[in-house]
Amino acid sequence: MSIGNSPEDERPFEDVSEEARPSIGRVLQQARIAAGLTVDDVSTATRVRIAIVHAIEADDFAPCGGDVYARGHIRTLARAVHLDPAPLIEQYDAAHGGRPAPTPAAPLFEAERIRPERRGPNWTAAMVAAIVAVIGFVGFTAFKGGDEGTQDVADSTTPTTSAPATPTPKSDKTVDETPEPSDSAIAAAPQDKVTVQVSAVDGKSWISAKDHNGRLLFDGLLKQGDSETFQDSEKINLVLGDAGAIQLYVNGKKIEDDWQPGAVERLTYTKGDPQAG
């Protein structure tokens, strides 16, 4: 099947005697053809790569990179060809062991149980401190009135004990020595590796990232404000679905390319210069 063929040329043979339930890939392919769309059309509309569209239509979900991404691609493709994605997601879950079990809520209840217990010791400590202060004040007053010699000694030592000047410069020094935050979380990237940080600053964008062996590191949608960091010993291959929404830092340096909104960019970065391949 060629990538740019027409829907009529790739219309599958329909076996009217088939009683089995059609597979997910077959349903998506038939709906795409019925809608008059090619694989290129669907890939452009959904930003799902052409290779992944072909794989899903062949019921091969391995290139999706996991069950979460597979469900997302099925949902996206179904909507693009005007199908309800819910039955297809249910069919996928039934064939792949169902959805993961929800995270148990035990830690939440434990936190709620512990929270009241923390307040009791705080109030108790405050009361004990107040009682000690009152006893100390009464004892000091009685001691002061009964022995003037002791009072003179106490008065002579008071300025040294209660001098407030020492803590102040220490506090200021601590504030001055606090390092300013860097412009990028990867500013100190190791020189023997390539480090790429992708941030969706001006909108959402689909991105794909692979290491030098072609292993898929990420394939999905970054919402505005989301960020992902990738690292490899040799190179990182990127595909940006909406390059105009993306800000890149490569090996600690900001990439200043003026990408247009909606532009698809395929980039390769290696250790050393942040230079597009």
Secondary structure as GFF3:
##gff-version 3
##sequence-region A 1 277
A	DSSP	alpha_helix	24	34	.	.	.	ID=ss1
A	DSSP	alpha_helix	39	46	.	.	.	ID=ss2
A	DSSP	alpha_helix	50	57	.	.	.	ID=ss3
A	DSSP	three_ten_helix	62	64	.	.	.	ID=ss4
A	DSSP	alpha_helix	67	80	.	.	.	ID=ss5
A	DSSP	alpha_helix	85	95	.	.	.	ID=ss6
A	DSSP	alpha_helix	106	146	.	.	.	ID=ss7
A	DSSP	alpha_helix	148	161	.	.	.	ID=ss8
A	DSSP	alpha_helix	167	177	.	.	.	ID=ss9
A	DSSP	beta_strand	194	200	.	.	.	ID=ss10
A	DSSP	beta_strand	205	210	.	.	.	ID=ss11
A	DSSP	beta_strand	216	222	.	.	.	ID=ss12
A	DSSP	beta_strand	227	232	.	.	.	ID=ss13
A	DSSP	beta_strand	235	240	.	.	.	ID=ss14
A	DSSP	three_ten_helix	243	245	.	.	.	ID=ss15
A	DSSP	beta_strand	246	250	.	.	.	ID=ss16
A	DSSP	beta_strand	253	254	.	.	.	ID=ss17
A	DSSP	beta_strand	265	270	.	.	.	ID=ss18
###
